[in-house]
Amino acid sequence: QVQLKESGGGLVQTGGSLTLSCTKTQRSARDREMGMAWFRQVPGQEREWVGRIWSGGFTHYPDSVKGRFTISRDTSEATIYLQMKKLKPEDTAMYYCAASDSPYSGAYIKEYTYWGQGTQVTVSS
């Protein structure tokens, strides 16, 4: 069973930067075949996709974060990162890491089987 743990959240000022990490604490022989993604959620709102990285390293982002957020993964495939720049107050949310059994996962929650507990990001105005 894959287990994920996020870290790196915190308080940052508008325009600042923050990098989140997501580590697989329970590895799988299929790590390199799993698509992974970051989502975020504000209380009372739906969980929102903020980017994905496929097996092979291809990344995709929604327009709301494109050019500001970058997802990468280390060579061991155990950790992925979310680099966030030019942060805005509307980026404030709980950020979740997710892993899919598909190497080419999409932007929908239902495509992801494994989830971390989340890490809070707060951007002050």
Disulfide bonds with the S-S distance in Angstrom:
Cys22-Cys97 1.94
